[in-house]
Amino acid sequence: MNNFRHFRFWCQKVLPLVYDESLSYYEVLCKVVTYINKLIEDGKMVEDALEEIQKELAIIQDLIDNFDTKVVETIIEDSLLKMIIVGINDDGYIVYYIPDSWDDIQFGTTGLDTVVSDVDYGHLVLSY
C-alpha cells in the first residue's frame, strides 16, 4: 500500500469529436483514472486510521502491562469497605454484612426487637 502513496495520474480533458451520449475510450479511461485516484485517497485515510488505532492500542497495552493493584485496593478501601452489603444465607434469611468501621452504629428492625410507634414491621433502624 505504501508504494502508491505518491502515485497520481490525470487525464487532460478534450472536446469530443462527436457530440452524442456515448463516451470515447479516452473519456472512459479518464473516469477509471478518477475512480482509482479516489480509491487511493480512501486507502490513505484507512491507513491513517489504522495507525491511530495502533497507537491507542499501544497505550492500552502499556496500561495493562504496568497495572498497579494498589489502585484497586484503594478503590475497595474507599468504597466497598464503607458499604452495607445485603445477602442471603444458606437458610434463606436476608443478612446484612456491615463493615467493622461501623462499630458505633447499632442495627435493628421495627419489629420484635424495637418498638417504634406508627412504623410498619420489618424496617431497618440505625441507632447511633
C-alpha positions as CSV (number, residue, x, y, z in Angstrom):
1,M,0.0,0.0,0.0
2,N,2.9,2.4,0.7
3,N,4.1,2.1,-2.9
4,F,1.0,4.1,-4.1
5,R,1.5,7.0,-1.6
6,H,2.9,9.3,-4.3
7,F,1.2,7.8,-7.3
8,R,-1.0,10.2,-9.2
9,F,-2.3,10.1,-12.7
10,W,-4.6,12.5,-14.6
11,C,-6.3,12.9,-17.9
12,Q,-6.4,16.1,-19.9
13,K,-10.0,16.8,-21.0
14,V,-10.5,17.4,-24.7
15,L,-13.6,18.4,-26.7
16,P,-15.3,15.3,-28.0
17,L,-15.2,14.8,-31.8
18,V,-18.8,13.6,-31.8
19,Y,-21.5,15.3,-29.7
20,D,-23.7,12.4,-28.6
21,E,-24.3,10.5,-25.4
22,S,-21.5,7.9,-26.0
23,L,-18.1,8.1,-24.4
24,S,-14.9,7.7,-26.2
25,Y,-12.3,5.2,-25.0
26,Y,-10.2,8.1,-23.7
27,E,-13.2,9.5,-21.7
28,V,-13.8,6.1,-20.2
29,L,-10.1,5.9,-19.3
30,C,-10.4,9.3,-17.6
31,K,-13.3,8.1,-15.5
32,V,-11.4,5.0,-14.5
33,V,-8.4,7.1,-13.5
34,T,-10.6,9.4,-11.4
35,Y,-12.1,6.4,-9.6
36,I,-8.7,4.8,-9.0
37,N,-7.3,8.1,-7.6
38,K,-10.3,8.3,-5.2
39,L,-9.6,4.7,-4.1
40,I,-6.0,5.6,-3.4
41,E,-7.1,8.6,-1.3
42,D,-9.6,6.4,0.6
43,G,-6.8,3.9,1.2
44,K,-4.6,6.6,2.7
45,M,-7.4,7.6,5.1
46,V,-7.9,4.0,6.2
47,E,-4.1,3.6,6.7
48,D,-4.0,6.7,8.8
49,A,-7.0,5.5,10.9
50,L,-5.3,2.1,11.4
51,E,-2.1,3.9,12.6
52,E,-4.1,5.9,15.1
53,I,-5.8,2.8,16.4
54,Q,-2.5,1.0,16.8
55,K,-1.2,4.0,18.9
56,E,-4.3,3.8,21.1
57,L,-3.9,0.0,21.5
58,A,-0.2,0.5,22.5
59,I,-1.3,2.9,25.2
60,I,-3.9,0.4,26.5
61,Q,-1.3,-2.4,26.3
62,D,1.1,-0.3,28.4
63,L,-1.6,0.3,31.0
64,I,-2.3,-3.5,31.1
65,D,1.4,-4.4,31.4
66,N,2.0,-1.8,34.2
67,F,-1.2,-2.5,36.1
68,D,-0.9,-1.5,39.7
69,T,-3.1,-3.4,42.2
70,K,-2.7,-0.6,44.7
71,V,-5.2,1.5,42.7
72,V,-7.8,-1.3,43.0
73,E,-7.1,-1.8,46.7
74,T,-7.6,2.0,47.3
75,I,-10.9,1.8,45.5
76,I,-12.0,-1.1,47.6
77,E,-10.9,0.5,50.8
78,D,-12.6,3.8,49.9
79,S,-15.9,2.5,48.7
80,L,-16.6,-1.2,49.4
81,L,-15.4,-1.2,53.0
82,K,-17.9,1.6,53.7
83,M,-20.9,-0.1,52.2
84,I,-23.5,-2.4,53.7
85,I,-23.8,-5.5,51.6
86,V,-27.1,-7.4,51.6
87,G,-27.0,-11.1,51.0
88,I,-29.0,-14.3,51.7
89,N,-27.5,-17.0,53.8
90,D,-27.9,-20.8,53.3
91,D,-31.0,-20.9,55.4
92,G,-32.7,-18.3,53.1
93,Y,-32.6,-15.4,55.6
94,I,-31.6,-11.9,54.5
95,V,-28.2,-11.0,56.0
96,Y,-26.6,-7.6,56.2
97,Y,-22.8,-7.6,56.0
98,I,-21.7,-4.5,57.9
99,P,-18.1,-3.1,57.8
100,D,-16.1,-3.1,61.0
101,S,-15.7,0.7,60.8
102,W,-19.4,1.0,61.7
103,D,-19.0,-0.3,65.3
104,D,-20.6,2.8,66.8
105,I,-23.9,2.2,64.9
106,Q,-26.5,-0.2,66.3
107,F,-28.7,-2.0,63.8
108,G,-32.2,-3.3,64.5
109,T,-35.6,-3.6,62.9
110,T,-39.0,-2.2,63.7
111,G,-40.4,-5.5,64.8
112,L,-40.0,-7.7,67.8
113,D,-36.6,-6.2,69.0
114,T,-37.5,-2.5,68.7
115,V,-40.9,-0.8,69.3
116,V,-41.5,2.4,67.3
117,S,-45.0,3.8,67.1
118,D,-46.7,4.3,63.8
119,V,-44.0,2.4,61.8
120,D,-44.5,-0.7,59.8
121,Y,-43.0,-4.0,60.9
122,G,-39.6,-5.0,59.4
123,H,-38.0,-1.7,58.6
124,L,-34.3,-1.3,59.3
125,V,-33.4,1.0,62.2
126,L,-29.9,2.6,62.6
127,S,-29.2,3.9,66.1
128,Y,-26.0,5.9,66.9
